[in-house]
Amino acid sequence: MSEACLSVTMFITLGGSAAAHHSFSMFDFNKPTEVEGTVQEFRYTNPHTTLLLRVKGKEGGTATWNLEGMGPSSLERSGWTRRTLKPGDQIKVTIWPLTAGGTGGVWYPQWIYFRDGRAVTGGK
């Protein structure tokens, strides 16, 4: 009986934090935005990958955009590896920006292309 209670308690405690972690309410899914820039770093880590992208601003300066992606296991099903994007790669990506503004957002693999128009897929 005590093992069952412990299991239920752990499920409720950990289940709530796991669900909260996967909230995407911080992103504005009504404003898809295309950004173009140079890959500074591609972090192939759990629970989400991160793409740091150097983007030129309208005034000529550059800013680093911090873009959150799917987890490695999800990307691997699409043929991605930790070497799919490398520093210096020139890409265009449709993102959904942070609702609070700023240089951040979320991206998905089907909306990311090399600057020459080739789709970014696994093995590149």
C-alpha positions in Angstrom: 0.0 0.0 0.0 2.8 2.5 0.9 4.5 1.8 -2.4 1.3 2.6 -4.3 0.9 5.9 -2.4 4.6 6.8 -3.1 4.1 6.0 -6.8 1.0 8.2 -7.0 2.7 11.0 -5.1 5.7 10.9 -7.4 3.5 10.8 -10.5 1.6 13.9 -9.4 4.7 15.8 -8.3 6.8 15.0 -11.3 4.0 14.9 -13.8 3.0 18.5 -13.1 6.6 19.8 -13.6 7.0 17.9 -16.8 3.8 19.3 -18.2 4.8 22.8 -17.1 8.2 22.4 -18.8 6.6 21.7 -22.1 4.4 24.9 -22.2 5.1 26.9 -25.3 3.0 29.9 -24.2 6.1 32.1 -24.3 6.1 31.9 -28.1 3.7 33.9 -30.4 2.3 31.3 -32.9 0.3 34.0 -34.6 3.5 35.7 -35.9 5.7 33.4 -38.0 8.9 35.3 -38.7 11.7 34.5 -41.2 15.2 35.3 -39.9 18.3 34.9 -41.9 21.8 34.6 -40.4 24.9 32.6 -39.7 25.0 29.7 -37.3 27.1 30.6 -34.3 26.4 27.4 -32.4 24.0 24.4 -32.6 23.6 22.7 -29.2 22.3 19.2 -29.7 21.2 18.7 -26.1 18.1 17.4 -24.2 15.4 18.3 -23.5 15.6 20.8 -26.4 18.2 21.7 -29.0 19.3 25.3 -29.2 20.4 27.3 -32.3 22.4 30.4 -31.7 22.1 32.5 -34.9 23.9 35.7 -35.7 21.4 38.0 -37.5 22.1 41.4 -39.1 19.7 44.1 -38.0 18.2 46.8 -40.2 20.6 49.3 -38.7 23.6 47.2 -39.7 24.5 45.8 -36.3 24.2 42.1 -35.5 22.4 40.3 -32.7 22.5 36.7 -31.5 19.1 35.0 -31.6 18.6 32.2 -29.2 16.2 29.7 -30.8 14.8 26.7 -29.1 14.2 23.5 -31.2 12.9 20.0 -30.8 14.8 17.5 -28.7 17.5 15.4 -30.4 15.4 12.2 -30.5 12.7 14.0 -32.4 15.2 15.6 -34.8 16.9 12.2 -35.4 13.7 10.8 -36.7 14.0 13.4 -39.4 17.6 12.4 -40.2 19.3 15.1 -38.1 22.6 14.7 -36.2 24.7 16.9 -34.0 26.6 17.7 -37.2 23.7 18.8 -39.4 24.4 22.5 -38.7 27.9 23.8 -38.2 29.2 27.2 -37.1 29.4 29.4 -40.2 26.4 27.8 -42.1 24.2 30.5 -43.7 20.5 29.7 -43.1 17.0 31.1 -43.3 14.5 29.9 -40.7 10.9 30.6 -40.0 10.5 31.0 -36.2 7.7 31.8 -33.9 9.1 34.7 -31.7 8.9 35.3 -28.0 5.7 37.0 -27.0 7.6 39.4 -24.8 9.8 40.5 -27.8 13.5 40.2 -28.0 15.8 38.0 -30.0 14.4 34.5 -29.3 11.9 32.1 -30.5 11.1 28.5 -31.4 11.9 26.7 -34.7 10.9 23.4 -36.4 13.0 21.4 -38.8 10.6 21.6 -41.8 11.0 25.5 -41.9 14.8 25.8 -42.0 16.8 26.2 -45.2 20.3 27.0 -46.3 20.6 30.5 -47.8 20.7 29.0 -51.3 17.3 27.4 -50.8 18.3 23.8 -50.0 16.3 22.3 -47.2 18.4 21.5 -44.1 18.1 17.8 -43.6 20.1 15.2 -41.8 23.6 14.5 -42.9 24.5 18.0 -44.1 
